[in-house]
């Protein structure tokens, strides 16, 4: 049964669960603050979800993000604002990328993904998240710059690593391992 044929609530549950599990993975790599990781795979999952399934899936992202952040010991209100920032980041990125070839077969689509999602929309989540943590007293305002940079790098990394994998895997006629031309291109030389 394809993803389109499943009831929307099943897809929404799967998205929230995937976001939560990817967030737990990312949070396990946090080294500066419990809620800030230099690798944040959920950003790519959220962006790909909204590009593939549509903006109606934003609540699933928000639920997954809130559930993941509340388990870090962040104050409840901070976890809520962090979830809002994570969700807005995905929504803004997907809105700016509307109309791209989801298989990322053209250079301009790759450049758009880098510019709009990895560079631009990630600033929203980093800013809202770090402000929320500092306002809640979970982190020091003196650490704002460092935390913001790590957060932004983590989200940009997730956007650049995970979103293209999900998008090309889910898009028909995208290059996949096992196809002759791709296999030749990936074959070691020498």
Helices and strands as residue ranges (DSSP letters): H 8-28, H 42-53, G 55-57, H 58-70, H 76-96, H 107-112, I 113-121, H 122-135, G 141-143, H 144-158, I 159-163, H 164-170, H 180-186
